[in-house]
Amino acid sequence: MELHDIDNFVQTANKDQLKAFDFLGQWMMEITPKYCTCASKCSQNCELAKALGGALQAAGQKLQGQ
């Protein structure tokens, strides 16, 4: 899987898939302080984590626009 595959999935996702991605994004934001305690700030520096975070945010925005 390539990083752009995540974005492509969001662009073609149906409403239920967008809802699931939006829920996952909100849940991850709530638990970030619990799971990302490393000094390297992996959630901010890892390309895959940034791509997933961007896709989750895009899913939420797309869902609000529907």
NUGUTOR-456058 format. One record per atom (N, C-alpha, C): atom name; x, y, z; residue in three letters. Coordinates in Angstrom, 2 decimals, padded with zeros to 5 digits, m for minus. Last residue first. Layout:
<rs>
(r CA, (X, Y, Z), ALA) ...
</rs>
This chain:
<rs>
(r N, (m021.36, 016.62, 002.97), GLN) (r CA, (m022.44, 015.85, 002.31), GLN) (r C, (m023.78, 016.24, 002.85), GLN) (r N, (m019.47, 017.90, 004.46), GLY) (r CA, (m019.92, 018.55, 003.23), GLY) (r C, (m021.05, 017.83, 002.54), GLY) (r N, (m018.88, 016.13, 006.44), GLN) (r CA, (m019.61, 017.35, 006.81), GLN) (r C, (m020.16, 018.05, 005.59), GLN) (r N, (m017.39, 014.30, 004.94), LEU) (r CA, (m018.64, 013.88, 005.54), LEU) (r C, (m019.49, 015.09, 005.93), LEU) (r N, (m015.13, 015.80, 004.38), LYS) (r CA, (m015.99, 015.36, 003.27), LYS) (r C, (m017.36, 014.95, 003.79), LYS) (r N, (m014.09, 016.07, 006.94), GLN) (r CA, (m014.51, 017.26, 006.20), GLN) (r C, (m015.45, 016.89, 005.06), GLN) (r N, (m013.51, 013.40, 007.56), GLY) (r CA, (m014.44, 014.16, 008.39), GLY) (r C, (m014.97, 015.40, 007.67), GLY) (r N, (m011.64, 012.84, 005.56), ALA) (r CA, (m012.89, 012.08, 005.63), ALA) (r C, (m013.93, 012.83, 006.45), ALA) (r N, (m009.58, 014.57, 006.24), ALA) (r CA, (m010.29, 014.77, 004.97), ALA) (r C, (m011.62, 014.03, 004.97), ALA) (r N, (m008.75, 013.34, 008.61), GLN) (r CA, (m009.29, 014.71, 008.65), GLN) (r C, (m010.10, 014.99, 007.38), GLN) (r N, (m007.80, 010.95, 007.58), LEU) (r CA, (m008.90, 010.93, 008.55), LEU) (r C, (m009.55, 012.30, 008.65), LEU) (r N, (m005.74, 011.90, 005.98), ALA) (r CA, (m006.87, 011.20, 005.36), ALA) (r C, (m008.06, 011.17, 006.30), ALA) (r N, (m004.02, 012.98, 007.92), GLY) (r CA, (m004.59, 013.84, 006.88), GLY) (r C, (m005.80, 013.21, 006.22), GLY) (r N, (m003.37, 010.64, 009.32), GLY) (r CA, (m004.03, 011.75, 010.00), GLY) (r C, (m004.70, 012.69, 009.01), GLY) (r N, (m002.04, 009.23, 007.29), LEU) (r CA, (m003.28, 008.70, 007.87), LEU) (r C, (m004.05, 009.80, 008.57), LEU) (r N, (000.15, 010.92, 006.90), ALA) (r CA, (m000.77, 010.64, 005.79), ALA) (r C, (m002.10, 010.12, 006.32), ALA) (r N, (001.37, 010.82, 009.42), LYS) (r CA, (000.88, 012.11, 008.91), LYS) (r C, (m000.13, 011.88, 007.79), LYS) (r N, (002.02, 008.10, 009.50), ALA) (r CA, (001.12, 008.66, 010.52), ALA) (r C, (000.54, 009.99, 010.05), ALA) (r N, (003.82, 007.98, 007.36), LEU) (r CA, (002.59, 007.20, 007.31), LEU) (r C, (001.57, 007.75, 008.31), LEU) (r N, (005.90, 009.66, 008.25), GLU) (r CA, (005.16, 010.00, 007.03), GLU) (r C, (003.83, 009.24, 006.97), GLU) (r N, (006.44, 010.75, 011.49), CYS) (r CA, (006.29, 009.57, 010.64), CYS) (r C, (005.41, 009.92, 009.44), CYS) (r N, (006.20, 013.05, 013.04), ASN) (r CA, (007.35, 012.91, 012.15), ASN) (r C, (007.23, 011.74, 011.18), ASN) (r N, (003.96, 012.92, 014.64), GLN) (r CA, (004.17, 014.14, 013.86), GLN) (r C, (005.27, 013.97, 012.81), GLN) (r N, (004.05, 010.54, 015.94), SER) (r CA, (002.81, 010.85, 015.22), SER) (r C, (002.95, 012.10, 014.36), SER) (r N, (006.53, 010.58, 017.23), CYS) (r CA, (006.34, 009.74, 016.05), CYS) (r C, (005.08, 010.09, 015.26), CYS) (r N, (008.17, 012.16, 018.98), LYS) (r CA, (006.91, 012.66, 018.41), LYS) (r C, (006.58, 011.91, 017.12), LYS) (r N, (010.34, 011.30, 020.38), SER) (r CA, (010.55, 011.55, 018.94), SER) (r C, (009.30, 012.10, 018.26), SER) (r N, (009.58, 010.68, 022.93), ALA) (r CA, (010.24, 011.97, 022.72), ALA) (r C, (010.38, 012.31, 021.24), ALA) (r N, (006.31, 009.21, 023.24), CYS) (r CA, (007.74, 009.13, 022.94), CYS) (r C, (008.31, 010.52, 022.63), CYS) (r N, (003.67, 009.06, 023.63), THR) (r CA, (004.42, 009.72, 024.69), THR) (r C, (005.92, 009.72, 024.41), THR) (r N, (001.01, 008.29, 022.38), CYS) (r CA, (002.17, 008.93, 021.77), CYS) (r C, (002.90, 009.76, 022.83), CYS) (r N, (m001.09, 007.27, 023.92), TYR) (r CA, (m000.24, 006.35, 023.16), TYR) (r C, (001.00, 007.00, 022.57), TYR) (r N, (m002.23, 009.42, 025.37), LYS) (r CA, (m001.98, 008.14, 026.03), LYS) (r C, (m000.99, 007.27, 025.26), LYS) (r N, (m002.64, 011.58, 023.67), PRO) (r CA, (m001.76, 011.75, 024.84), PRO) (r C, (m001.41, 010.44, 025.53), PRO) (r N, (m004.44, 010.27, 021.78), THR) (r CA, (m003.07, 010.64, 021.44), THR) (r C, (m002.18, 010.85, 022.66), THR) (r N, (m007.10, 009.76, 022.22), ILE) (r CA, (m006.14, 008.93, 022.92), ILE) (r C, (m004.69, 009.28, 022.63), ILE) (r N, (m008.46, 011.67, 020.68), GLU) (r CA, (m008.73, 011.59, 022.11), GLU) (r C, (m007.65, 010.81, 022.85), GLU) (r N, (m007.60, 011.12, 018.12), MET) (r CA, (m007.27, 012.43, 018.70), MET) (r C, (m007.45, 012.40, 020.21), MET) (r N, (m008.74, 008.60, 017.74), MET) (r CA, (m007.28, 008.72, 017.80), MET) (r C, (m006.86, 010.06, 018.41), MET) (r N, (m011.45, 009.33, 017.64), TRP) (r CA, (m010.97, 008.45, 018.70), TRP) (r C, (m009.46, 008.57, 018.86), TRP) (r N, (m011.51, 010.82, 015.28), GLN) (r CA, (m011.86, 011.46, 016.55), GLN) (r C, (m011.33, 010.64, 017.72), GLN) (r N, (m010.74, 008.82, 013.42), GLY) (r CA, (m009.96, 010.05, 013.58), GLY) (r C, (m010.24, 010.74, 014.90), GLY) (r N, (m012.85, 006.98, 013.70), LEU) (r CA, (m011.47, 006.58, 014.01), LEU) (r C, (m010.59, 007.80, 014.24), LEU) (r N, (m014.97, 008.58, 012.77), PHE) (r CA, (m014.98, 008.06, 014.14), PHE) (r C, (m013.57, 007.68, 014.57), PHE) (r N, (m014.11, 008.93, 010.11), ASP) (r CA, (m014.30, 010.10, 010.98), ASP) (r C, (m014.28, 009.67, 012.45), ASP) (r N, (m014.19, 006.29, 009.20), PHE) (r CA, (m012.92, 007.02, 009.21), PHE) (r C, (m013.00, 008.23, 010.14), PHE) (r N, (m016.96, 005.84, 009.44), ALA) (r CA, (m016.01, 005.01, 010.17), ALA) (r C, (m014.65, 005.71, 010.27), ALA) (r N, (m017.98, 007.76, 007.68), LYS) (r CA, (m018.35, 007.81, 009.10), LYS) (r C, (m017.35, 007.01, 009.93), LYS) (r N, (m016.92, 006.80, 005.29), LEU) (r CA, (m016.50, 008.11, 005.79), LEU) (r C, (m016.82, 008.24, 007.27), LEU) (r N, (m018.37, 004.43, 005.10), GLN) (r CA, (m016.91, 004.37, 005.23), GLN) (r C, (m016.37, 005.69, 005.76), GLN) (r N, (m020.94, 005.47, 004.80), ASP) (r CA, (m020.63, 004.63, 005.96), ASP) (r C, (m019.11, 004.53, 006.18), ASP) (r N, (m020.70, 006.87, 002.32), LYS) (r CA, (m021.01, 007.58, 003.56), LYS) (r C, (m020.66, 006.76, 004.80), LYS) (r N, (m017.80, 005.61, 000.50), ASN) (r CA, (m019.22, 005.89, 000.65), ASN) (r C, (m019.46, 006.51, 002.04), ASN) (r N, (m014.77, 006.88, m000.98), ALA) (r CA, (m015.50, 006.21, 000.10), ALA) (r C, (m016.98, 006.58, 000.10), ALA) (r N, (m013.07, 008.10, m002.70), THR) (r CA, (m014.11, 007.25, m003.29), THR) (r C, (m014.98, 006.55, m002.24), THR) (r N, (m011.36, 009.56, m001.07), GLN) (r CA, (m012.04, 010.25, m002.16), GLN) (r C, (m013.18, 009.43, m002.75), GLN) (r N, (m010.31, 007.59, 000.59), VAL) (r CA, (m011.22, 008.61, 001.15), VAL) (r C, (m012.00, 009.29, 000.04), VAL) (r N, (m008.68, 006.22, m001.26), PHE) (r CA, (m009.79, 005.54, m000.59), PHE) (r C, (m010.80, 006.55, m000.06), PHE) (r N, (m006.79, 008.18, m001.88), ASN) (r CA, (m007.70, 007.69, m002.93), ASN) (r C, (m008.90, 006.98, m002.33), ASN) (r N, (m005.47, 008.36, 000.58), ASP) (r CA, (m006.22, 009.50, 000.06), ASP) (r C, (m007.22, 009.07, m001.01), ASP) (r N, (m004.33, 005.80, 000.61), ILE) (r CA, (m005.22, 006.22, 001.69), ILE) (r C, (m006.08, 007.38, 001.23), ILE) (r N, (m002.66, 005.82, m001.60), ASP) (r CA, (m003.81, 004.91, m001.59), ASP) (r C, (m004.81, 005.29, m000.51), ASP) (r N, (m000.50, 007.41, m001.06), HIS) (r CA, (m001.60, 008.03, m001.80), HIS) (r C, (m002.83, 007.12, m001.87), HIS) (r N, (001.22, 005.59, 000.22), LEU) (r CA, (000.59, 006.65, 000.99), LEU) (r C, (m000.60, 007.26, 000.26), LEU) (r N, (000.56, 002.17, m000.82), GLU) (r CA, (001.28, 003.44, m000.92), GLU) (r C, (000.53, 004.50, m000.12), GLU) (r N, (000.85, m001.18, 000.00), MET) (r CA, (000.00, 000.00, 000.00), MET) (r C, (000.89, 001.24, 000.00), MET) 
</rs>
